[in-house]
Amino acid sequence: MTIALSPKPLRVAIVGAGPGGLAATIQLSRLKDVELSVFDQARELREVGAGISLNENTWRLLQDLGAADKLEQFVQRGVQGKLLVEHRNGRTGELLAQRHHSGDPNKPPAVRIERYKLQNALLSQVPSGLIQLSKKLVGIRESVDGTALEFADASTNGPFDLVVGADGIRSVVRQHAFPEHKLTYTGKVAYRVLIPQEQVAHLLPDLPHASCFWHTRDTHIYTNVLDNGLFEIATRAVESEEHCNKVSWGQTVPREQVVPHYQNYCPLLRKVIAAPDSWLEFAMFGGPRLDSVTHHGHIVLIGDASHPLSGAFGSGAAFAFEDAYALKHAVDFARSRGQNLGYALELFDIVRAPRYRELYGVLDTFAFNVADIKAQKPDIDDDEYVAETTERNWQQAEGRGFIYGYNIANAWAKLEAVEEDKLRKFVPDPAVSLVAA
Ligand SMILES: Cc1cc2nc3c(=O)[nH]c(=O)nc-3n(C[C@H](O)[C@H](O)[C@H](O)COP(=O)(O)OP(=O)(O)OC[C@H]3O[C@@H](n4cnc5c(N)ncnc54)[C@H](O)[C@@H]3O)c2cc1C
């Protein structure tokens, strides 16, 4: 009689049920012999903030996650020639750059939707009852048996074979694995709001019916007329370090706190800013790139926990989806070839590190542009400065289709082919061994 040995289930904990954690939950729940536990500190899963952009890479991954159909109802395809995005001088209103929709009905449209819609679409694909709420991670204990998680309610869960840190920008998992990694305040806060279009009905005829960035030297205002009767405003403002220490993520603040920041804008934009009664305030933090986001072969970071890009490309959810895709495929590949988890996480680093290196490279170029313009033209006036930074950043970002056109499936397939080849070469060919014997 032969007894079939079933492979040992892989015990996986995902910490955080934001876009990254939900995507990882969907991806890893598709693997055989995986026991998944998902924890989030929130009492209920509720999205704060306002709109979120879905670009080509986001759609591709939403399709893979099975969540795209739930969102298609909110978007229009094939809107050829429709304005997609504009950049304007916030002080004068002058148009600096613009782009239109491609109009290709087969290409996913770039759209802006409310964040809760994205969250609901993802949640619809998560096996019910899997997410444990009110579980705030406070500590991690590693031992030979695996990794145990300690929560603020004094409970401990585990041990786990793999811990996925999807716990956002202030990741406790990252603090444990990379204590030397520090976040810094960018010097800016974001004020964001979604209001009914009726509140700005008298201003709409003069506003672009598309995403529009209105720039001044130190701040910008983003406006967008959404398809569903809502109007979105998202801004950046300079605030002191002292002020930012008092700001919690998504704190409600009155109109009076926001309006003074935008007195140098044209009358139309000043009226836009005065329309909402209250706003949500977010202090913007960022952190340096990590070459590796894996630790001891059993902890991995994804999404904002891995790379705090401070919302720089408006596509952090998509980057987190890419991470989740890569993680699932790396774990699957390693297990199906009898390799260990450490090898899977190495592959994860190999496929993800170049992507984040390129993204951080774009931020370095933007910072260089600012420094270079200031050095070349120390007396440049505000309008010229805005025109020149916008032109340089826009041209460079436009030339970098990889930001939103990136395809993680292609990157993974390339790596898989290389690894497959390497593994094949390492396995002794039985026929050759026999001859040699
Ligand atoms: C101003 C701004 C605008 C943005 N606009 C866009 C946009 O248009 N498009 C886009 O794609 N992205 C945008 N982003 C980025 C996007 O919001 C993030 O990149 C994305 O949410 C990252 O997802 P995540 O799952 O990694 O982290 P998060 O969304 O931060 O989720 C982390 C989860 O972990 C939980 N958690 C945190 N700590 C603990 C703990 N100790 N224990 C247990 N659970 C914990 C939290 O409750 C949360 O549910 C923007 C970001 C900012 C700041």
The ligand as a Tripos MOL2 file, in Angstrom:
@<TRIPOS>MOLECULE
LIG
   53    58     1     0     0
SMALL
NO_CHARGES

@<TRIPOS>ATOM
      1 C1         -3.2650   61.9380   -1.4070 C.3       1 LIG1
      2 C2         -3.1790   60.5910   -2.0520 C.ar      1 LIG1
      3 C3         -3.7890   60.3750   -3.2820 C.ar      1 LIG1
      4 C4         -3.7380   59.1310   -3.8910 C.ar      1 LIG1
      5 N1         -4.3620   58.9180   -5.0870 N.ar      1 LIG1
      6 C5         -4.2950   57.7050   -5.6730 C.ar      1 LIG1
      7 C6         -4.9270   57.4180   -6.9190 C.ar      1 LIG1
      8 O1         -5.5770   58.2490   -7.5240 O.2       1 LIG1
      9 N2         -4.7930   56.1640   -7.4490 N.ar      1 LIG1
     10 C7         -4.0900   55.1780   -6.8090 C.ar      1 LIG1
     11 O2         -4.0020   54.0590   -7.3380 O.2       1 LIG1
     12 N3         -3.4900   55.4260   -5.6330 N.ar      1 LIG1
     13 C8         -3.5730   56.6580   -5.0570 C.ar      1 LIG1
     14 N4         -2.9550   56.8900   -3.8760 N.ar      1 LIG1
     15 C9         -2.1500   55.8390   -3.2810 C.3       1 LIG1
     16 C10        -3.0270   54.7930   -2.6770 C.3       1 LIG1
     17 O3         -3.9670   55.3100   -1.7900 O.3       1 LIG1
     18 C11        -2.1430   53.8400   -1.9210 C.3       1 LIG1
     19 O4         -0.9600   53.6410   -2.6310 O.3       1 LIG1
     20 C12        -2.8840   52.5440   -1.7820 C.3       1 LIG1
     21 O5         -4.0080   52.7110   -0.9590 O.3       1 LIG1
     22 C13        -1.9390   51.5320   -1.1430 C.3       1 LIG1
     23 O6         -2.6340   50.4500   -0.7540 O.3       1 LIG1
     24 P1         -2.0810   49.5550    0.4340 P.3       1 LIG1
     25 O7         -3.0400   48.4190    0.5380 O.co2     1 LIG1
     26 O8         -0.6560   49.2720    0.2170 O.co2     1 LIG1
     27 O9         -2.1430   50.4830    1.7270 O.3       1 LIG1
     28 P2         -3.3750   51.1650    2.4450 P.3       1 LIG1
     29 O10        -4.4300   51.5530    1.4850 O.co2     1 LIG1
     30 O11        -2.8120   52.2240    3.3100 O.co2     1 LIG1
     31 O12        -3.9760   49.9910    3.3600 O.3       1 LIG1
     32 C14        -3.3230   49.5630    4.5310 C.3       1 LIG1
     33 C15        -4.2960   48.7520    5.3770 C.3       1 LIG1
     34 O13        -3.5860   48.2520    6.4890 O.3       1 LIG1
     35 C16        -4.3010   48.4850    7.6700 C.3       1 LIG1
     36 N5         -3.3180   48.6250    8.7540 N.ar      1 LIG1
     37 C17        -2.4330   49.6360    8.9170 C.ar      1 LIG1
     38 N6         -1.6830   49.4170   10.0150 N.ar      1 LIG1
     39 C18        -2.1100   48.2510   10.5660 C.ar      1 LIG1
     40 C19        -1.7390   47.5000   11.7230 C.ar      1 LIG1
     41 N7         -0.7690   47.9070   12.5480 N.pl3     1 LIG1
     42 N8         -2.3910   46.3420   11.9900 N.ar      1 LIG1
     43 C20        -3.3760   45.9000   11.1560 C.ar      1 LIG1
     44 N9         -3.7880   46.5860   10.0700 N.ar      1 LIG1
     45 C21        -3.1540   47.7420    9.7630 C.ar      1 LIG1
     46 C22        -5.0950   49.7500    7.4160 C.3       1 LIG1
     47 O14        -6.2570   49.8060    8.2470 O.3       1 LIG1
     48 C23        -5.4410   49.5930    5.9280 C.3       1 LIG1
     49 O15        -6.6570   48.9100    5.7420 O.3       1 LIG1
     50 C24        -3.0240   58.0960   -3.2540 C.ar      1 LIG1
     51 C25        -2.4100   58.3090   -2.0020 C.ar      1 LIG1
     52 C26        -2.4830   59.5370   -1.4260 C.ar      1 LIG1
     53 C27        -1.7960   59.7280   -0.1090 C.3       1 LIG1
@<TRIPOS>BOND
     1     1     2 1
     2     2     3 ar
     3     2    52 ar
     4     3     4 ar
     5     4     5 ar
     6     4    50 ar
     7     5     6 ar
     8     6     7 ar
     9     6    13 1
    10     7     8 2
    11     7     9 ar
    12     9    10 ar
    13    10    11 2
    14    10    12 ar
    15    12    13 ar
    16    13    14 ar
    17    14    15 1
    18    14    50 ar
    19    15    16 1
    20    16    17 1
    21    16    18 1
    22    18    19 1
    23    18    20 1
    24    20    21 1
    25    20    22 1
    26    22    23 1
    27    23    24 1
    28    24    25 2
    29    24    26 1
    30    24    27 1
    31    27    28 1
    32    28    29 2
    33    28    30 1
    34    28    31 1
    35    31    32 1
    36    32    33 1
    37    33    34 1
    38    33    48 1
    39    34    35 1
    40    35    36 1
    41    35    46 1
    42    36    37 ar
    43    36    45 ar
    44    37    38 ar
    45    38    39 ar
    46    39    40 ar
    47    39    45 ar
    48    40    41 1
    49    40    42 ar
    50    42    43 ar
    51    43    44 ar
    52    44    45 ar
    53    46    47 1
    54    46    48 1
    55    48    49 1
    56    50    51 ar
    57    51    52 ar
    58    52    53 1
@<TRIPOS>SUBSTRUCTURE
     1 LIG1         1 GROUP 0 **** ****
